[in-house]
Amino acid sequence: MIDSNSLQVSIFSPASAVIGHYTLKLEISQGQGPGVTYPLGNFILLFNPWSSEDDVYLPSETLLREYIMSDYGFIYKGQTNSITSRPWNYGQFEEDIVDICFEILNKSLYFLKNPSKDHSQRNNVVYVCRVVSSMINSNDDSGVLQGNWGEDYSQGTSPLEWNGSVAILRQWSAKGGQPVKYGQCWVFASVMCTVMRCLGVPTRVVSNFHSAHNTDGNLTIDTYYDRTAEMLTAQRPDKIWNFHVWNECWMIRKDLPPGYNGWQVLDPTPQQTSSGLFCCGPASVKAIKEGDVQLPYDTPFVYAEVNADEVVWLFEGGQVQEILAHNTSYIGKAISTKMVGSDERLDITSSYKYPEGSSEERSAFIKASWKLLEPRRNASSLLDLLGSENLKAKPVRLQLHLARAPMWGQDLPLMLYVQRVPVRDHVQGSVGLTVRFCAQALQHGGGTRKPFWRHIVHLNVDFEKELQWPFLLPYSSYRDKLTDERLIRVAGIAEVEETGQFILVLKDFSLEPPHLSIEVFERAEVGKALDIHITLTNTLMVPLNNCAMVLEGSGLINGQMTKDLGTLMAGHTIRIHLELYPIKAGPHQLQVLISSSEVKEIKGYKDILVAAAPAS
């Protein structure tokens, strides 16, 4: 009671309340007469990770600042030996984003089929996550993004050219739910992160390097090469993505036995159906680590993404000839997310699996294999074959290295290292090798283009000696042969003259684009002009044509800023000066993308702490 004419009332919504739009009304009744109702306003109820009674409760203010309140982050891409970070503007607190999030729920097939049933389940975070996972892609419904893993993006925007989620979500809403073109895994996952954080679910974006796409569930990915070292994509129903990106959401799993709460994998990239729709998860990260693949949802598929074996075959004359390699630790490497409170990368591989070769890892793999493979009557034939004479020791070891960081637009120096080692069938003496090299453009989804470069060398290696053989991959050979991701696979197959054995050596790498720098020389303040200086030097051997710049950053820019930059000649530098007027106090991130006809993804970022405007 404040005074005789006023009353202060606190209202607490139950943790079981469904999320969504509410109207708050006050009804006053006196005696036996009819009451009078007064509308007080509207509000939106979200999941509450600060409440210990909520299924998304996260008891750490530090983690909540990162996984709910932070409106920017990083996506990790590239290769395990050269992981690159790309900034992303989540923008979950931007005007109208929360309304768009509920628009997504209301356009789902779950809602359209049975609106009342769908609404009644919106207090169930597992259910809501599955709905959002299915709605971020457009394979079944009026989802947000249309995937495109080809190379023609002329009808939309290349996945490489998105800076953040806000522009994507606003475009989808403005066009009445028409899918936005185009997305790939990191775009799908980043948009889902925006939606889930906006709805109150702690969420992060996770990258898995050497990620298996195992369609038949046998925990084996078969890869094929011919004797010229060309990778034969057409023979490969399963793929190994150089990296794949998904989400983790934090929640209690009341639908599972005790012990599986915490981070759950959700993957909105359309890879396979789950309960009839293209969605994936939530799959408990703990269940994945322990090999408990029988637990819902889609745990076998995610388990294979991080644990499958790769078997590499020599393929000739329409059939496999021999096994070149059996890689038990190649898949599921450097699983990464943004470090809490930092711009650094955090390796979370140990959350998904025990150390390779440990007794715990072996036990979990046997448990998962038994549950997945036991129903398959013919599943053991390949595993039996792996122990055959096809895998006998080879008399030489091969390694392939780059002599320096690979820059796009430059010749690429490589070095082949050869070591002669004793084996039972060839203990001493020299061996002769014919090594056939092949270079192909590697696609993000694990496929390849036709070879653009071949090379043959003949070597003789003495017993217990090492040999180094340098060679060059010229820029002229790959200039117009790569995809926009600039990924190259150089493979070599050595034939041992004395034994007739074949030995495979590989090197995957992504070419680094020119470096972009962003400088701010003064204190940032809400409403006050802030000078931004952006510098880009074209370090390539060719001009960058049709350069265009896009700036984005929640709290710094309303929407996006764009600017055409024209042509940047080889060796030249462009300096751009512009002014921003920060909108909101607090830590923010400015993201800058410069794209050109030659290089689609030159990205940079600058963390900016904005002070509140002084009181008047």
C-alpha positions as CSV (number, residue, x, y, z in Angstrom):
1,M,0.0,0.0,0.0
2,I,1.5,3.4,-1.1
3,D,-1.4,5.6,0.2
4,S,-5.1,5.4,0.7
5,N,-5.8,5.9,-3.1
6,S,-3.1,3.7,-4.6
7,L,-1.8,0.1,-4.4
8,Q,1.4,-1.4,-5.6
9,V,1.1,-4.9,-7.0
10,S,3.8,-7.4,-8.2
11,I,2.9,-10.0,-10.7
12,F,4.9,-13.2,-11.2
13,S,4.3,-15.4,-14.2
14,P,4.6,-19.2,-13.6
15,A,7.6,-21.0,-15.2
16,S,5.0,-23.1,-17.0
17,A,3.5,-20.2,-18.8
18,V,3.7,-20.3,-22.6
19,I,5.9,-17.6,-24.3
20,G,4.2,-15.1,-26.5
21,H,2.1,-11.9,-26.6
22,Y,-0.2,-11.1,-23.6
23,T,-2.7,-8.4,-22.8
24,L,-2.7,-7.2,-19.2
25,K,-6.1,-6.1,-17.8
26,L,-7.3,-4.9,-14.4
27,E,-10.7,-5.9,-13.2
28,I,-12.2,-4.1,-10.3
29,S,-15.4,-5.4,-8.7
30,Q,-17.3,-4.0,-5.7
31,G,-19.9,-6.0,-3.8
32,Q,-22.2,-8.2,-5.9
33,G,-22.3,-5.9,-8.9
34,P,-20.5,-6.5,-12.2
35,G,-16.8,-5.6,-12.3
36,V,-15.1,-3.0,-14.4
37,T,-12.2,-4.0,-16.6
38,Y,-9.4,-1.6,-17.5
39,P,-6.8,-2.5,-20.2
40,L,-3.3,-1.8,-18.9
41,G,-1.3,-2.7,-21.9
42,N,0.4,-5.5,-23.8
43,F,3.6,-7.4,-23.0
44,I,5.7,-10.3,-24.4
45,L,6.6,-13.2,-22.2
46,L,9.9,-15.0,-22.9
47,F,11.8,-17.9,-21.4
48,N,13.7,-16.6,-18.3
49,P,17.2,-18.0,-17.9
50,W,17.6,-15.9,-14.7
51,S,14.8,-17.9,-13.0
52,S,15.7,-21.1,-11.1
53,E,12.3,-22.5,-11.9
54,D,12.7,-22.1,-15.7
55,D,14.0,-25.0,-17.9
56,V,16.6,-22.6,-19.4
57,Y,18.0,-21.5,-16.0
58,L,21.7,-20.7,-16.3
59,P,23.2,-19.9,-12.8
60,S,26.0,-17.6,-14.0
61,E,25.7,-13.9,-14.7
62,T,28.9,-14.1,-16.7
63,L,27.5,-16.8,-19.0
64,L,24.2,-15.0,-19.3
65,R,26.0,-11.8,-20.5
66,E,27.6,-13.9,-23.2
67,Y,24.8,-16.3,-24.3
68,I,21.8,-14.0,-23.8
69,M,22.9,-10.4,-23.7
70,S,25.8,-10.3,-26.2
71,D,24.5,-9.2,-29.6
72,Y,27.6,-10.0,-31.6
73,G,30.0,-12.9,-31.9
74,F,32.3,-14.9,-34.1
75,I,31.9,-17.8,-36.6
76,Y,34.9,-20.2,-37.0
77,K,35.7,-21.3,-40.5
78,G,38.5,-22.6,-42.7
79,Q,40.7,-25.6,-41.9
80,T,42.0,-27.2,-38.7
81,N,45.5,-25.9,-39.5
82,S,44.3,-22.4,-40.3
83,I,41.1,-21.6,-38.4
84,T,39.7,-18.2,-39.2
85,S,37.2,-16.1,-37.2
86,R,34.5,-14.1,-38.9
87,P,32.5,-11.5,-37.0
88,W,28.7,-11.7,-36.9
89,N,26.0,-9.3,-35.8
90,Y,23.3,-11.2,-34.0
91,G,21.3,-8.1,-33.2
92,Q,18.6,-9.8,-31.1
93,F,17.7,-6.5,-29.4
94,E,17.1,-4.6,-32.6
95,E,13.7,-3.0,-33.0
96,D,11.1,-5.5,-34.4
97,I,13.3,-8.6,-34.1
98,V,11.3,-10.1,-31.2
99,D,8.1,-9.7,-33.3
100,I,9.8,-11.4,-36.2
101,C,10.8,-14.3,-33.9
102,F,7.2,-14.9,-33.1
103,E,6.2,-14.5,-36.7
104,I,8.6,-17.4,-37.4
105,L,6.8,-19.6,-34.8
106,N,3.4,-18.6,-36.3
107,K,4.4,-19.6,-39.8
108,S,5.6,-23.0,-38.9
109,L,3.9,-26.1,-40.1
110,Y,3.3,-27.1,-36.5
111,F,1.2,-23.9,-35.9
112,L,-0.6,-24.0,-39.3
113,K,-1.6,-27.7,-38.7
114,N,-2.9,-27.2,-35.2
115,P,-2.7,-23.6,-33.8
116,S,-4.1,-24.4,-30.3
117,K,-1.9,-27.4,-29.8
118,D,1.2,-25.4,-31.0
119,H,0.4,-22.6,-28.6
120,S,-0.1,-24.9,-25.7
121,Q,3.5,-26.3,-26.2
122,R,5.3,-23.0,-26.3
123,N,6.3,-23.4,-22.6
124,N,8.4,-26.4,-23.7
125,V,11.8,-25.3,-24.7
126,V,12.6,-28.6,-26.4
127,Y,9.5,-28.2,-28.6
128,V,10.2,-24.5,-29.4
129,C,13.8,-25.3,-30.4
130,R,12.7,-28.0,-32.8
131,V,10.2,-25.6,-34.4
132,V,12.8,-22.9,-34.8
133,S,15.3,-25.4,-36.2
134,S,12.8,-26.4,-38.9
135,M,11.9,-22.8,-39.7
136,I,15.4,-21.4,-40.2
137,N,15.6,-23.4,-43.4
138,S,12.9,-23.4,-46.1
139,N,13.0,-27.0,-47.2
140,D,9.5,-27.8,-45.8
141,D,7.8,-24.5,-45.2
142,S,8.0,-20.7,-45.4
143,G,11.3,-20.8,-43.6
144,V,13.8,-17.9,-43.3
145,L,16.7,-19.0,-45.5
146,Q,17.1,-20.9,-48.8
147,G,20.2,-23.0,-48.9
148,N,22.6,-22.9,-51.8
149,W,25.8,-25.0,-52.0
150,G,26.3,-24.4,-55.7
151,E,28.2,-21.5,-57.1
152,D,25.5,-19.3,-58.7
153,Y,24.2,-16.7,-56.3
154,S,23.0,-14.3,-58.9
155,Q,19.4,-14.5,-57.7
156,G,20.3,-13.5,-54.2
157,T,23.2,-12.8,-51.8
158,S,26.2,-15.1,-51.5
159,P,26.3,-16.7,-48.0
160,L,29.8,-15.2,-47.7
161,E,28.4,-11.6,-48.0
162,W,26.1,-11.6,-45.0
163,N,27.4,-9.6,-41.9
164,G,24.6,-10.5,-39.5
165,S,21.1,-11.8,-38.9
166,V,19.1,-8.6,-38.7
167,A,19.1,-7.9,-42.4
168,I,18.1,-11.5,-43.2
169,L,15.2,-11.6,-40.7
170,R,13.9,-8.2,-41.7
171,Q,14.0,-9.2,-45.4
172,W,12.1,-12.4,-44.7
173,S,9.4,-10.6,-42.7
174,A,9.0,-7.7,-45.2
175,K,8.4,-10.2,-48.0
176,G,5.7,-12.0,-46.1
177,G,7.8,-15.1,-45.3
178,Q,9.4,-15.6,-48.6
179,P,12.8,-17.4,-48.0
180,V,15.9,-15.2,-48.2
181,K,18.5,-16.2,-50.7
182,Y,21.0,-17.7,-49.7
183,G,22.4,-19.5,-46.7
184,Q,24.9,-22.1,-45.8
185,C,25.6,-23.7,-42.4
186,W,27.2,-20.7,-40.6
187,V,24.4,-18.4,-41.8
188,F,21.6,-20.9,-40.7
189,A,23.3,-21.3,-37.3
190,S,23.9,-17.6,-36.8
191,V,20.3,-16.7,-37.5
192,M,19.1,-19.4,-35.2
193,C,21.3,-18.0,-32.5
194,T,19.7,-14.6,-32.9
195,V,16.2,-16.1,-32.6
196,M,16.9,-18.3,-29.6
197,R,18.7,-15.6,-27.6
198,C,15.8,-13.2,-28.4
199,L,13.4,-15.8,-27.0
200,G,15.4,-16.1,-23.8
201,V,17.3,-19.4,-24.5
202,P,21.1,-19.3,-23.8
203,T,22.6,-20.1,-27.2
204,R,26.0,-20.3,-28.8
205,V,27.3,-21.1,-32.3
206,V,29.7,-24.1,-32.6
207,S,32.0,-25.1,-35.5
208,N,33.0,-28.7,-36.1
209,F,36.0,-29.2,-38.3
210,H,36.2,-32.3,-40.6
211,S,32.5,-32.8,-40.0
212,A,31.0,-36.1,-41.3
213,H,27.7,-36.3,-43.1
214,N,27.0,-40.0,-42.7
215,T,23.7,-40.7,-44.6
216,D,23.5,-44.5,-43.8
217,G,24.4,-44.4,-40.1
218,N,27.3,-46.9,-40.4
219,L,29.8,-44.6,-38.8
220,T,32.1,-44.9,-41.8
221,I,32.8,-42.3,-44.5
222,D,34.2,-43.7,-47.7
223,T,36.5,-41.5,-49.8
224,Y,37.8,-42.5,-53.2
225,Y,40.9,-41.5,-55.3
226,D,42.3,-42.8,-58.6
227,R,46.0,-43.5,-59.0
228,T,46.5,-40.0,-60.4
229,A,45.5,-38.6,-57.0
230,E,42.2,-37.2,-58.2
231,M,39.4,-37.3,-55.6
232,L,36.4,-38.9,-57.1
233,T,33.4,-37.1,-55.7
234,A,30.8,-38.9,-57.8
235,Q,31.6,-42.2,-56.0
236,R,30.8,-40.6,-52.6
237,P,27.3,-40.5,-51.2
238,D,28.7,-39.5,-47.8
239,K,30.8,-36.3,-47.4
240,I,33.3,-34.8,-45.0
241,W,32.7,-31.0,-44.7
242,N,35.8,-29.1,-44.1
243,F,33.8,-27.5,-41.3
244,H,30.1,-27.5,-40.3
245,V,28.4,-25.0,-38.0
246,W,25.5,-25.7,-35.6
247,N,24.0,-24.3,-32.4
248,E,24.1,-25.3,-28.7
249,C,21.2,-24.3,-26.5
250,W,21.2,-24.6,-22.7
251,M,18.2,-26.3,-21.1
252,I,17.0,-29.0,-18.7
253,R,15.9,-32.2,-20.5
254,K,12.9,-33.4,-18.6
255,D,12.3,-35.9,-21.4
256,L,15.6,-37.7,-20.8
257,P,17.0,-39.7,-17.8
258,P,19.0,-37.7,-15.3
259,G,22.4,-36.5,-16.3
260,Y,21.7,-35.1,-19.8
261,N,20.9,-31.5,-19.0
262,G,23.0,-28.5,-20.2
263,W,24.2,-27.9,-23.7
264,Q,22.1,-29.4,-26.5
265,V,23.0,-29.6,-30.2
266,L,20.5,-28.0,-32.6
267,D,21.2,-27.8,-36.3
268,P,19.0,-25.8,-38.6
269,T,21.0,-26.6,-41.8
270,P,18.8,-28.9,-43.9
271,Q,20.7,-32.2,-44.0
272,Q,18.2,-34.9,-43.1
273,T,14.6,-35.1,-41.9
274,S,13.6,-35.6,-38.3
275,S,9.9,-36.5,-37.6
276,G,9.2,-35.6,-41.2
277,L,10.8,-32.2,-41.3
278,F,14.2,-30.9,-42.0
279,C,15.5,-30.1,-38.5
280,C,18.0,-31.6,-36.0
281,G,18.0,-31.8,-32.2
282,P,18.1,-31.1,-29.5
283,A,20.7,-33.8,-28.9
284,S,22.4,-33.8,-25.5
285,V,26.1,-33.1,-25.8
286,K,26.6,-35.4,-22.8
287,A,24.8,-38.2,-24.6
288,I,27.0,-37.7,-27.6
289,K,30.2,-37.9,-25.5
290,E,29.0,-41.1,-23.7
291,G,27.8,-42.8,-26.9
292,D,24.2,-42.9,-25.8
293,V,22.8,-42.5,-29.3
294,Q,19.4,-44.0,-28.5
295,L,18.4,-40.8,-26.7
296,P,16.3,-38.2,-28.7
297,Y,16.6,-36.2,-30.8
298,D,18.8,-37.1,-33.8
299,T,21.7,-38.1,-31.5
300,P,23.1,-40.8,-34.0
301,F,23.4,-38.2,-36.8
302,V,25.3,-35.7,-34.6
303,Y,27.4,-38.5,-33.0
304,A,28.6,-39.5,-36.5
305,E,29.4,-35.9,-37.4
306,V,32.1,-35.9,-34.7
307,N,33.1,-39.6,-34.4
308,A,32.8,-41.4,-37.7
309,D,35.8,-43.1,-39.3
310,E,37.1,-42.3,-42.7
311,V,38.2,-45.1,-45.1
312,V,40.2,-44.0,-48.1
313,W,40.1,-46.2,-51.2
314,L,42.0,-46.5,-54.4
315,F,39.4,-46.7,-57.1
316,E,40.3,-48.0,-60.6
317,G,38.4,-49.7,-63.4
318,G,35.0,-49.1,-61.8
319,Q,35.8,-50.8,-58.5
320,V,37.9,-50.4,-55.3
321,Q,41.4,-51.8,-55.5
322,E,42.8,-51.3,-52.0
323,I,42.5,-49.3,-48.8
324,L,44.9,-46.3,-48.8
325,A,44.1,-45.2,-45.3
326,H,41.8,-45.9,-42.3
327,N,41.6,-42.6,-40.3
328,T,40.0,-43.1,-36.9
329,S,40.8,-39.6,-35.5
330,Y,40.4,-37.4,-38.6
331,I,36.7,-36.5,-38.1
332,G,35.5,-34.1,-35.4
333,K,38.5,-31.9,-34.8
334,A,38.9,-28.5,-33.1
335,I,35.2,-28.2,-32.2
336,S,35.1,-24.4,-31.5
337,T,33.0,-21.6,-30.1
338,K,33.6,-18.0,-28.9
339,M,35.3,-17.7,-25.5
340,V,33.1,-16.1,-22.8
341,G,33.9,-12.4,-22.4
342,S,36.7,-12.6,-25.1
343,D,37.2,-12.4,-28.8
344,E,39.3,-15.6,-28.6
345,R,38.4,-19.1,-29.8
346,L,37.5,-21.8,-27.2
347,D,38.1,-25.4,-28.1
348,I,35.3,-27.6,-26.7
349,T,36.2,-30.9,-28.4
350,S,36.5,-32.5,-24.9
351,S,32.8,-31.8,-24.3
352,Y,31.9,-34.0,-27.3
353,K,34.3,-36.9,-26.9
354,Y,37.0,-38.3,-24.7
355,P,40.7,-38.1,-25.8
356,E,41.4,-40.2,-28.9
357,G,42.7,-43.6,-28.0
358,S,41.6,-43.4,-24.4
359,S,39.7,-46.3,-22.7
360,E,36.7,-44.0,-22.2
361,E,36.7,-43.0,-25.9
362,R,36.9,-46.6,-26.9
363,S,34.1,-47.6,-24.6
364,A,31.8,-44.8,-25.8
365,F,32.5,-45.8,-29.5
366,I,31.8,-49.5,-28.9
367,K,28.5,-48.6,-27.1
368,A,27.4,-46.3,-30.0
369,S,28.6,-48.8,-32.6
370,W,26.7,-51.6,-31.0
371,K,23.5,-49.6,-30.9
372,L,23.8,-48.3,-34.4
373,L,25.3,-51.2,-36.3
374,E,23.8,-54.3,-34.5
375,P,20.6,-54.2,-36.5
376,R,22.6,-54.1,-39.8
377,R,23.3,-57.7,-40.9
378,N,26.0,-56.6,-43.4
379,A,27.5,-53.8,-41.4
380,S,30.6,-55.8,-40.3
381,S,31.9,-56.6,-43.7
382,L,33.7,-53.3,-44.2
383,L,35.0,-53.3,-40.6
384,D,36.3,-56.8,-41.1
385,L,38.1,-55.7,-44.3
386,L,39.9,-52.9,-42.4
387,G,41.9,-55.5,-40.6
388,S,43.1,-57.2,-43.7
389,E,46.4,-57.2,-45.5
390,N,45.3,-54.1,-47.4
391,L,46.5,-52.1,-44.4
392,K,50.1,-53.5,-44.1
393,A,52.9,-51.1,-43.3
394,K,54.4,-49.0,-46.0
395,P,58.2,-48.6,-46.5
396,V,58.1,-44.8,-46.6
397,R,56.2,-42.0,-44.8
398,L,55.1,-38.9,-46.7
399,Q,54.1,-35.4,-45.5
400,L,53.1,-32.4,-47.5
401,H,53.6,-28.8,-46.1
402,L,53.3,-25.3,-47.3
403,A,56.5,-23.3,-47.1
404,R,54.6,-20.1,-46.0
405,A,51.1,-18.8,-45.4
406,P,49.0,-19.3,-48.6
407,M,47.8,-15.9,-49.9
408,W,45.3,-15.7,-52.7
409,G,46.8,-14.3,-55.9
410,Q,50.3,-15.6,-55.2
411,D,52.3,-18.7,-56.2
412,L,52.1,-21.4,-53.5
413,P,55.4,-23.1,-52.5
414,L,55.0,-26.7,-51.2
415,M,57.4,-29.2,-49.8
416,L,57.1,-33.0,-49.9
417,Y,58.9,-34.7,-47.0
418,V,59.8,-38.4,-47.6
419,Q,61.2,-40.7,-44.9
420,R,62.4,-44.3,-45.6
421,V,61.4,-46.6,-42.7
422,P,61.9,-50.4,-42.2
423,V,59.0,-52.7,-42.6
424,R,58.7,-56.5,-42.5
425,D,58.4,-57.0,-46.2
426,H,61.1,-54.4,-47.1
427,V,63.5,-54.1,-44.1
428,Q,66.5,-52.4,-45.8
429,G,67.6,-50.9,-49.0
430,S,66.4,-47.9,-51.1
431,V,63.0,-47.6,-52.6
432,G,61.9,-45.9,-55.8
433,L,58.7,-43.8,-55.8
434,T,56.6,-42.3,-58.6
435,V,54.5,-39.6,-57.0
436,R,51.5,-38.2,-58.9
437,F,50.1,-34.9,-57.6
438,C,46.7,-33.4,-58.3
439,A,45.2,-30.1,-57.1
440,Q,41.5,-29.5,-57.0
441,A,39.2,-26.8,-55.7
442,L,37.6,-28.1,-52.5
443,Q,34.0,-27.2,-51.9
444,H,32.7,-26.5,-48.4
445,G,30.4,-29.5,-48.5
446,G,33.2,-31.9,-49.2
447,G,33.0,-32.2,-52.9
448,T,35.6,-31.1,-55.4
449,R,35.9,-29.5,-58.9
450,K,37.8,-31.1,-61.7
451,P,41.7,-31.0,-61.3
452,F,43.3,-27.8,-62.4
453,W,47.0,-28.8,-61.9
454,R,48.9,-32.1,-62.1
455,H,52.6,-32.9,-61.4
456,I,54.7,-36.1,-61.4
457,V,58.0,-36.7,-59.6
458,H,60.3,-39.7,-59.5
459,L,62.3,-40.2,-56.3
460,N,64.8,-42.7,-54.9
461,V,65.0,-42.8,-51.1
462,D,67.8,-44.6,-49.3
463,F,67.3,-46.6,-46.1
464,E,66.7,-44.5,-43.0
465,K,67.1,-41.3,-45.0
466,E,64.9,-38.3,-45.4
467,L,64.3,-36.4,-48.5
468,Q,62.7,-33.0,-49.2
469,W,61.3,-32.2,-52.6
470,P,60.1,-28.6,-53.2
471,F,57.6,-27.7,-55.9
472,L,55.4,-24.8,-56.8
473,L,51.7,-24.4,-57.4
474,P,51.5,-21.4,-59.7
475,Y,48.8,-18.7,-59.3
476,S,48.1,-19.0,-63.0
477,S,46.9,-22.6,-62.5
478,Y,44.3,-21.7,-59.9
479,R,43.4,-18.1,-60.7
480,D,39.9,-18.8,-62.1
481,K,39.4,-22.4,-60.9
482,L,38.4,-21.9,-57.2
483,T,35.1,-21.4,-55.5
484,D,34.4,-18.3,-53.5
485,E,35.7,-20.0,-50.4
486,R,39.2,-20.3,-51.9
487,L,39.8,-23.9,-50.7
488,I,42.4,-26.1,-52.3
489,R,43.2,-29.8,-51.9
490,V,46.6,-31.0,-53.1
491,A,46.8,-34.8,-53.1
492,G,49.6,-37.1,-54.0
493,I,49.7,-40.8,-54.5
494,A,53.1,-42.5,-54.4
495,E,53.6,-45.8,-56.0
496,V,56.4,-47.9,-54.5
497,E,58.2,-49.6,-57.4
498,E,59.6,-52.5,-55.3
499,T,56.3,-53.5,-53.6
500,G,53.6,-52.1,-55.8
501,Q,52.0,-50.4,-52.8
502,F,50.2,-47.0,-53.0
503,I,50.6,-44.3,-50.4
504,L,48.4,-41.2,-50.1
505,V,49.5,-37.8,-48.9
506,L,47.1,-34.8,-48.6
507,K,47.2,-31.1,-47.9
508,D,44.1,-28.9,-47.6
509,F,44.3,-25.2,-47.2
510,S,42.3,-22.0,-47.6
511,L,43.9,-19.0,-49.3
512,E,44.0,-15.9,-47.1
513,P,42.4,-12.7,-48.5
514,P,43.9,-9.2,-48.2
515,H,43.8,-7.8,-44.6
516,L,41.3,-5.1,-43.6
517,S,42.1,-2.7,-40.8
518,I,39.7,-0.5,-38.8
519,E,40.8,2.3,-36.5
520,V,39.0,4.5,-34.0
521,F,41.0,7.3,-32.4
522,E,38.5,8.8,-30.0
523,R,36.0,8.0,-27.2
524,A,32.7,6.8,-28.5
525,E,29.5,8.4,-27.0
526,V,25.8,8.0,-27.8
527,G,24.7,10.6,-30.4
528,K,28.2,12.0,-30.9
529,A,30.0,11.8,-34.2
530,L,32.6,9.0,-34.2
531,D,35.3,9.0,-36.8
532,I,36.1,5.6,-38.4
533,H,39.1,4.9,-40.6
534,I,39.2,1.8,-42.8
535,T,42.2,0.7,-44.8
536,L,42.6,-2.0,-47.4
537,T,45.7,-2.8,-49.4
538,N,45.4,-5.1,-52.4
539,T,48.3,-7.5,-51.9
540,L,47.2,-9.6,-54.9
541,M,48.8,-9.7,-58.4
542,V,45.5,-8.6,-60.0
543,P,43.0,-5.7,-59.5
544,L,39.9,-6.2,-57.3
545,N,37.0,-5.1,-59.4
546,N,33.5,-3.9,-58.4
547,C,34.5,-3.5,-54.7
548,A,31.6,-2.8,-52.4
549,M,31.6,-2.2,-48.6
550,V,28.9,-3.0,-46.1
551,L,29.0,-1.9,-42.4
552,E,26.8,-3.3,-39.7
553,G,26.8,-3.2,-35.9
554,S,23.9,-3.2,-33.4
555,G,24.0,-0.2,-31.2
556,L,26.2,1.6,-33.6
557,I,24.3,1.7,-36.9
558,N,20.6,1.4,-37.6
559,G,20.5,-1.3,-40.2
560,Q,23.4,-1.2,-42.6
561,M,25.6,1.3,-44.3
562,T,26.8,0.6,-47.9
563,K,29.4,2.2,-50.2
564,D,30.6,1.4,-53.7
565,L,34.4,1.5,-53.9
566,G,35.1,0.8,-57.6
567,T,38.3,-0.9,-58.6
568,L,41.3,-1.4,-56.3
569,M,44.4,-1.9,-58.4
570,A,47.1,-4.5,-57.5
571,G,49.4,-3.1,-54.9
572,H,47.3,0.0,-54.2
573,T,45.7,1.0,-50.9
574,I,42.3,2.5,-50.3
575,R,41.6,4.6,-47.2
576,I,38.0,5.3,-46.2
577,H,36.9,7.8,-43.6
578,L,33.3,8.0,-42.3
579,E,31.3,9.1,-39.3
580,L,29.0,7.0,-37.1
581,Y,26.6,8.3,-34.5
582,P,26.3,5.5,-31.9
583,I,22.8,4.7,-30.8
584,K,23.2,2.7,-27.6
585,A,25.6,2.7,-24.7
586,G,27.6,-0.4,-23.9
587,P,30.0,-2.7,-25.7
588,H,29.4,-3.1,-29.4
589,Q,31.1,-4.4,-32.4
590,L,31.5,-2.8,-35.8
591,Q,31.6,-5.3,-38.7
592,V,33.0,-4.4,-42.1
593,L,32.7,-6.5,-45.2
594,I,34.4,-5.6,-48.5
595,S,33.5,-7.8,-51.4
596,S,34.7,-7.8,-55.0
597,S,34.4,-9.9,-58.2
598,E,37.6,-11.7,-57.3
599,V,37.4,-12.1,-53.5
600,K,33.9,-12.3,-51.9
601,E,34.9,-12.1,-48.2
602,I,37.3,-9.5,-46.9
603,K,36.1,-9.0,-43.4
604,G,37.2,-7.0,-40.3
605,Y,35.8,-5.9,-37.0
606,K,36.4,-3.4,-34.2
607,D,35.1,-3.6,-30.7
608,I,33.8,-0.2,-29.5
609,L,32.7,0.7,-26.0
610,V,30.1,3.4,-26.2
611,A,29.6,5.8,-23.3
612,A,26.2,7.2,-22.4
613,A,25.4,10.8,-23.4
614,P,26.1,13.2,-20.6
615,A,23.1,14.2,-18.6
616,S,21.7,17.6,-19.7
